[in-house]
Amino acid sequence: MKTIRFVCIIIAFFSVQININSASPDWGSTGHRTVGEIAENYINSKTKRKIAELLDGQSLAIIATFGDDIKSDKQYNYIDTWHYINMPFNVKYEDSEKNEKGDLVTGIEKCKQVLLDKNATKEDKAFHLKILTHLIGDLHQPMHIGRAEDKGGNTIQLQWFGDGTNLHRLWDSQMIDHYKMTYTELANNTNKISKTQVKFLQQGTVVDWVNEMQLKTIKVYGSVEVGEKLGYNYMYENFELARTQLQISGIRLAKVLNDLFS
């Protein structure tokens, strides 16, 4: 009940912009960079300095896609399972069967451990900062908290404006790409919220956020039927929620980074 109330309050914050009866939303490149750009607006000066030192001046937006960029390099195959969590709809993360290879929660925790390790090299810390930035983005794309039987919506076949696709890809990138905004445009046109609302969104643990996301994932699954032809109406009913997820992700990424570096 606590998780449900938490989600309901979050929805209320954005109720003017979002149809709460519509479906909820790994973002594509534009989505991940949007998350990084939004986070830049909420990290404090001390955190910015430390991040700049580790990344040699690169922005969070630029490095936000790193977690996907390295997928073609086999030496990083051990990170593949860090991008998602598969668990039944009626089970919370803490009660779910865990992937022995790791998942989003354990991947995020590993990154945090390295960043807090005084003996870790700059190179190792920079690597895990890039991965952490990416994973916080993934956590807030509902299809990354999906069902094992359909691989997080990857096997749910659909049509998007006449072209074949799947539910996961639709939420990863296709709705965002269809909106035809750059990551800076998306970041600069987020919903206006108060400092109190920001603090509220930053409450809780990573596990709390996973359980919150699962409730949105359930709505996403219920928003389509296999083989359905989707287009403008689906975009109209769902894109504002996808956009809000990017905003929440950026705000929470800033919280995680401030906690690590301040």
C-alpha positions in Angstrom: 0.0 0.0 0.0 2.9 2.4 0.7 4.3 1.9 -2.8 0.9 2.5 -4.4 0.3 5.7 -2.4 3.8 6.9 -3.4 3.0 6.4 -7.1 -0.3 8.0 -6.8 1.2 11.2 -5.3 3.8 11.3 -8.1 1.1 11.1 -10.7 -0.8 13.9 -8.9 2.2 16.2 -9.3 1.9 15.8 -13.1 -1.8 15.4 -13.4 -2.2 18.6 -15.4 0.0 17.4 -18.1 -0.6 13.6 -18.0 -3.7 11.5 -18.7 -3.4 9.1 -15.7 -5.7 6.6 -17.5 -3.2 6.1 -20.3 -0.3 3.7 -20.2 3.0 4.5 -18.5 6.2 4.5 -20.3 16.6 1.3 -21.9 15.8 4.7 -23.5 17.4 5.3 -26.9 20.3 7.7 -27.3 18.0 10.8 -27.2 16.3 9.6 -24.0 19.5 8.8 -22.2 21.1 12.1 -23.1 17.9 13.9 -22.0 18.2 12.2 -18.6 21.8 13.3 -18.3 21.1 16.9 -19.3 18.2 17.2 -16.8 20.4 15.8 -14.0 22.9 18.6 -14.7 20.3 21.1 -13.5 20.0 19.4 -10.1 23.5 18.5 -9.1 25.3 20.8 -6.8 28.6 22.6 -7.5 30.8 20.2 -5.5 29.3 17.3 -7.4 29.8 19.0 -10.7 33.5 19.6 -10.0 34.2 16.0 -9.0 32.3 14.7 -12.1 34.2 17.1 -14.4 37.4 15.7 -12.9 36.5 12.1 -13.5 35.0 12.7 -17.0 37.7 15.2 -18.1 35.0 17.8 -18.7 32.5 15.6 -20.6 28.9 16.2 -19.7 26.5 13.6 -18.3 24.5 13.9 -21.5 27.4 12.9 -23.6 28.4 9.8 -21.5 24.8 8.7 -20.8 24.8 6.3 -23.8 28.0 4.6 -22.7 26.2 1.6 -21.3 24.8 0.8 -24.7 27.8 1.9 -26.7 30.0 -0.9 -25.1 27.5 -3.7 -25.8 29.4 -4.7 -28.9 32.6 -5.3 -26.9 32.5 -8.9 -25.5 34.7 -8.0 -22.5 31.7 -6.1 -21.1 29.2 -8.9 -21.5 29.0 -9.3 -17.7 27.1 -5.9 -17.7 24.3 -7.1 -20.0 22.0 -8.2 -17.2 22.5 -5.0 -15.3 20.2 -3.1 -17.7 17.0 -4.8 -16.6 15.0 -6.7 -14.0 12.6 -9.5 -14.8 10.0 -10.3 -12.1 6.3 -11.4 -12.0 3.8 -8.6 -11.6 2.5 -9.8 -8.2 6.0 -9.8 -6.6 8.1 -6.9 -5.2 11.8 -6.8 -6.0 12.8 -7.7 -2.5 10.7 -10.9 -2.7 11.6 -11.8 -6.3 13.9 -14.5 -7.6 17.2 -12.7 -8.4 19.3 -13.1 -11.5 22.6 -14.8 -10.4 24.4 -12.7 -13.1 23.1 -9.4 -11.5 20.4 -6.9 -12.5 19.7 -3.2 -12.4 19.7 -3.0 -8.6 23.0 -4.9 -8.1 24.5 -3.1 -11.1 23.7 0.3 -9.6 25.0 -0.8 -6.2 28.3 -2.1 -7.8 28.8 1.3 -9.5 28.2 3.1 -6.2 30.7 0.9 -4.4 33.4 1.7 -6.9 32.8 5.4 -6.8 33.0 5.4 -3.0 36.2 3.3 -3.0 39.2 5.5 -2.1 41.5 2.9 -3.6 39.7 2.7 -7.0 41.6 4.3 -9.9 40.3 7.4 -11.8 39.7 5.2 -14.9 37.7 2.7 -12.9 35.6 5.4 -11.3 35.0 7.1 -14.6 33.8 3.8 -16.1 31.4 3.1 -13.3 30.1 6.7 -13.3 29.2 6.3 -17.0 27.5 3.0 -16.3 25.6 4.4 -13.3 24.3 7.3 -15.3 23.0 4.9 -18.0 21.5 2.5 -15.5 19.5 5.1 -13.6 18.0 6.0 -17.0 17.2 2.4 -17.7 15.5 2.0 -14.4 12.9 4.6 -15.3 11.9 3.0 -18.6 9.1 0.7 -17.5 9.9 -2.1 -20.0 13.2 -2.6 -18.2 11.2 -3.8 -15.2 9.4 -6.4 -17.4 8.4 -10.0 -17.7 10.9 -12.7 -18.4 8.5 -14.6 -20.7 8.4 -11.8 -23.3 11.9 -10.4 -22.6 10.6 -7.0 -21.3 8.2 -6.6 -24.2 10.8 -7.4 -26.9 8.7 -10.3 -28.2 5.4 -8.4 -28.2 5.1 -7.5 -31.9 3.3 -4.4 -32.9 3.0 -1.9 -35.8 4.1 1.7 -35.4 2.8 3.9 -38.2 2.7 0.9 -40.5 6.2 -0.5 -39.7 6.9 -3.6 -37.6 8.2 -3.0 -34.1 7.8 -4.3 -30.5 6.6 -2.9 -27.3 10.1 -2.5 -25.8 11.5 -0.6 -28.8 8.5 1.6 -29.0 9.1 2.9 -25.4 12.9 2.8 -25.8 13.1 5.2 -28.7 10.4 5.3 -31.3 7.9 7.6 -29.5 10.8 9.9 -28.6 12.2 9.9 -32.1 8.7 10.6 -33.5 8.4 13.7 -31.3 11.4 15.1 -33.2 13.0 17.0 -30.4 16.7 17.0 -29.5 17.8 16.0 -26.1 18.5 19.6 -25.2 15.0 20.6 -26.3 13.4 17.8 -24.3 15.5 18.7 -21.2 14.7 22.4 -21.5 11.0 21.8 -21.8 10.3 19.7 -18.8 7.3 20.2 -16.6 7.7 23.0 -14.0 7.7 21.5 -10.5 8.6 23.0 -7.1 11.6 22.3 -4.9 9.2 20.4 -2.6 8.1 18.2 -5.5 11.8 17.5 -6.4 12.6 16.5 -2.9 9.6 14.2 -2.8 10.6 12.5 -6.1 14.1 11.9 -4.8 12.8 10.1 -1.7 13.2 6.4 -1.3 15.8 3.8 -2.3 16.6 2.2 -5.7 14.5 -0.7 -4.7 11.6 1.6 -3.9 12.0 3.1 -7.4 12.0 -0.4 -9.0 8.7 -1.3 -7.2 7.2 2.0 -8.2 8.2 1.4 -11.8 6.7 -2.0 -11.9 3.2 -0.5 -11.3 3.8 1.7 -14.4 5.1 -1.3 -16.3 1.8 -3.2 -15.7 0.0 -0.3 -17.3 2.3 -0.3 -20.3 1.6 -4.0 -20.9 -2.1 -3.3 -20.7 -1.9 -0.5 -23.2 -1.5 -2.7 -26.3 -2.6 -6.0 -27.8 -0.2 -8.2 -29.8 -0.2 -7.1 -33.5 -2.0 -3.9 -32.8 -1.6 -1.0 -35.2 -0.4 2.1 -33.3 0.1 5.7 -34.3 -1.0 9.2 -33.4 -3.6 8.2 -30.8 -1.1 6.0 -28.9 1.4 8.9 -29.0 -1.2 11.3 -27.8 -2.2 9.1 -24.9 1.3 8.0 -23.8 4.1 10.4 -24.7 3.6 12.8 -21.9 4.2 10.0 -19.4 7.3 9.0 -21.3 8.5 12.6 -21.1 7.8 12.7 -17.4 9.7 9.5 -16.8 12.8 11.2 -18.4 12.4 14.1 -16.0 12.0 11.9 -12.9 15.0 9.9 -14.0 17.2 13.0 -14.3 16.1 14.3 -11.0 16.8 11.0 -9.3 20.2 10.6 -11.0 21.2 14.0 -9.6 20.2 12.8 -6.1 22.3 9.6 -6.4 25.3 11.6 -7.7 25.0 14.3 -5.0 24.9 11.6 -2.3 28.0 10.0 -3.8 30.1 13.2 -4.3 29.0 15.8 -1.8 
